[in-house]
């Protein structure tokens, strides 16, 4: 089984590599004929992520996308079970958003350089919330939304890890709503794979559901913590219900 997972990992990494290489001339051509960055966000990113999902044989059931459609900026919250989350969110949430990701991923094979080129927000844990607000401000003021994984890392527990409060403090600071979303795998697996990643893991069916928005909390730290607990409870209940539906 370990050898099979390694082969699947290599296959999927090659799919990602070749898809990225294929998209380079497509992006350059789009600029040459006068297409804007905004057009690229709405179209080319979906082609890129959709191609990867298709050729990696990932089956995704989607619901609640109407909750993701907002004219003004929002903060998207998502659990982070595996590498597949990034492609799912990119393909199905067809809005201009930037993800907050760990600084150490800047040097990760393929994903790091692409994240930097597409303007994702690298943030180190020790930099603090004030620095994060400073980094996100120009994007939010430009009308872009922010994607955050409030667990701060890939999920290590069975369902959902505890939340950090950064996303909720940010929502209060900028006075924008939060939109929770859950990604649930039929066969979750916490075991690290090739290069520490889980590309060789077979998740079975994947359900992606965007939940109704939550209004930003009051300015106090306590209000942000209260909303963090509320959001965690809502997302945890949805993850458990979906997982039990898979196996009932």
C-alpha positions in Angstrom: 0.0 0.0 0.0 2.8 2.4 0.8 4.3 1.8 -2.7 0.9 2.4 -4.3 0.4 5.7 -2.3 3.9 6.8 -3.5 3.0 6.1 -7.1 -0.3 8.0 -6.8 1.5 10.9 -5.2 4.1 11.0 -8.0 1.3 10.8 -10.6 -0.7 13.7 -9.0 2.4 15.8 -8.6 3.2 15.3 -12.3 -0.4 16.3 -13.1 0.0 19.5 -11.1 3.4 20.2 -12.7 2.2 19.7 -16.2 -1.0 21.7 -15.6 1.1 24.6 -14.3 3.5 24.5 -17.2 0.6 24.4 -19.6 -1.0 27.4 -18.0 2.1 29.6 -18.3 1.7 30.3 -22.1 -2.1 30.6 -21.6 -1.6 33.3 -19.0 1.0 35.1 -21.2 -1.4 34.9 -24.2 -4.2 36.4 -22.1 -2.1 39.3 -21.2 -1.0 39.8 -24.8 -4.6 40.1 -26.0 -5.4 42.6 -23.3 -7.1 40.5 -20.6 -6.9 41.9 -17.1 -5.7 40.3 -13.8 -9.3 40.2 -12.7 -10.3 38.2 -15.8 -7.5 35.8 -14.9 -8.8 35.4 -11.4 -12.3 34.5 -12.6 -11.3 32.3 -15.4 -7.7 31.0 -15.6 -7.6 29.9 -11.9 -10.7 27.9 -12.4 -9.3 26.2 -15.5 -6.1 25.4 -13.6 -7.7 24.0 -10.5 -10.5 22.2 -12.4 -8.0 20.4 -14.6 -6.1 19.2 -11.5 -9.3 18.0 -9.8 -10.4 16.2 -13.0 -7.1 14.4 -13.8 -6.5 13.5 -10.2 -9.9 11.7 -10.2 -11.3 13.7 -7.2 -15.1 13.6 -6.9 -16.5 16.7 -5.3 -20.1 17.2 -4.3 -20.8 20.9 -3.8 -23.6 22.9 -2.1 -24.3 26.3 -0.6 -22.3 28.2 -3.2 -24.9 31.1 -3.1 -23.5 31.8 0.4 -20.1 32.5 -1.2 -21.3 35.2 -3.5 -20.8 38.7 -2.0 -20.3 42.0 -3.6 -18.1 43.3 -0.8 -15.1 41.6 0.9 -15.6 38.8 3.3 -13.4 36.4 5.2 -13.8 32.8 4.1 -13.2 30.2 6.8 -12.4 26.6 5.9 -11.2 23.5 7.6 -7.9 22.2 6.2 -7.9 18.4 5.9 -5.5 18.0 3.0 -3.8 19.5 -0.1 -7.0 19.0 -2.1 -8.7 21.8 -0.2 -6.8 24.4 -2.1 -7.9 23.2 -5.5 -11.5 22.7 -4.4 -11.8 26.2 -3.0 -10.1 27.8 -6.0 -12.3 26.0 -8.5 -15.7 26.5 -6.8 -15.5 29.9 -5.1 -15.4 32.0 -8.1 -14.6 35.3 -6.4 -11.4 37.2 -6.1 -9.8 36.2 -2.8 -6.3 35.8 -1.3 -5.4 33.1 1.1 -3.3 33.6 4.3 -0.7 30.8 4.3 2.4 29.9 6.3 5.6 31.7 5.3 7.5 28.4 5.2 5.3 27.2 2.3 6.9 30.0 0.1 9.6 27.5 -0.8 7.4 24.5 -1.3 7.7 22.7 -4.7 5.4 24.3 -7.3 2.8 25.6 -4.8 5.1 28.2 -3.2 6.2 30.1 -6.3 2.6 29.9 -7.7 1.2 31.3 -4.5 3.6 34.1 -4.5 2.9 35.0 -8.2 -0.8 35.0 -7.5 -0.5 37.4 -4.6 -1.3 35.1 -1.7 -0.5 36.4 1.8 2.4 34.7 3.5 2.4 35.1 7.3 4.6 33.7 10.0 3.1 32.7 13.3 5.4 35.0 15.3 4.5 38.1 13.3 1.3 38.7 15.2 -2.2 39.9 14.4 -1.2 43.6 13.8 1.2 42.5 11.1 -1.5 40.3 9.5 -4.0 43.2 9.5 -1.4 45.4 7.8 -0.7 42.7 5.1 -4.4 42.1 4.4 -5.5 45.8 4.4 -4.6 46.7 0.8 -6.5 43.6 -0.5 -9.6 44.2 1.5 -9.6 47.9 0.6 -9.3 46.9 -3.0 -12.5 44.7 -2.6 -10.8 41.3 -2.4 -11.9 38.7 0.1 -9.6 36.7 2.3 -9.4 32.9 2.8 -8.2 31.7 6.2 -7.8 28.3 7.7 -8.6 29.1 11.4 -7.0 25.9 12.7 -3.7 27.4 11.6 -2.5 24.1 10.0 -3.9 20.9 8.4 -6.5 19.2 10.7 -4.8 16.7 13.0 -7.8 15.5 15.0 -10.6 13.3 13.8 -12.9 16.2 12.8 -11.7 19.7 13.5 -8.9 21.3 15.6 -9.3 24.3 17.9 -9.5 27.7 16.2 -7.1 30.6 16.5 -8.8 34.0 16.8 -6.9 35.9 14.0 -9.7 35.6 11.4 -12.3 36.9 13.9 -10.2 39.8 15.1 -9.7 40.7 11.5 -13.5 40.6 10.8 -14.1 42.9 13.7 -11.3 45.3 12.7 -12.4 45.6 9.1 -16.1 45.2 9.9 -16.7 42.5 7.3 -18.7 39.2 7.6 -17.2 35.7 7.9 -18.3 32.9 5.6 -17.6 29.4 6.9 -17.1 26.4 4.6 -16.4 22.8 5.3 -14.6 20.2 3.2 -15.3 16.6 4.3 -13.6 13.5 2.9 -15.4 10.1 2.9 -12.1 8.5 4.0 -10.0 11.0 5.9 -6.4 10.2 6.6 -4.0 12.1 8.8 -0.9 10.1 7.8 1.7 12.2 6.0 2.8 10.9 2.6 5.5 11.6 0.0 7.3 14.9 0.8 5.2 15.1 3.9 2.1 15.6 1.7 -1.0 13.4 1.3 -1.4 13.5 -2.5 -1.4 9.7 -2.5 -4.3 9.5 -0.2 -7.7 8.4 -1.7 -10.4 10.5 0.0 -13.3 8.8 -1.8 -16.2 11.3 -2.2 -15.5 14.8 -1.1 -18.3 17.2 0.0 -17.7 20.9 -0.1 -20.4 23.1 1.5 -20.5 26.8 2.0 -22.5 27.8 5.1 -24.5 31.0 5.8 -22.4 34.1 6.7 -21.7 35.2 10.3 -21.7 38.9 11.2 -18.4 40.4 12.5 -18.1 40.5 16.3 -17.8 43.6 18.4 -14.4 45.2 18.7 -13.4 43.5 22.0 -11.2 40.5 22.1 -13.8 38.6 24.1 -16.4 39.1 21.3 -13.9 37.7 18.7 -13.3 34.7 20.9 -17.1 34.2 21.4 -17.6 34.2 17.6 -14.7 31.8 17.2 -16.4 29.3 19.5 -19.7 29.8 17.6 -18.1 29.3 14.2 -16.2 26.2 15.4 -19.4 24.7 16.7 -21.3 25.3 13.5 -18.5 23.9 11.3 -17.9 20.9 13.6 -21.5 19.9 13.6 -21.6 20.1 9.7 -18.5 18.0 9.4 -19.8 15.3 11.8 -23.2 15.2 10.1 -21.6 14.9 6.7 -19.2 12.2 7.8 -22.0 10.2 9.4 -24.1 10.5 6.2 -21.1 9.0 4.3 -21.0 6.0 6.5 -24.7 5.5 7.5 
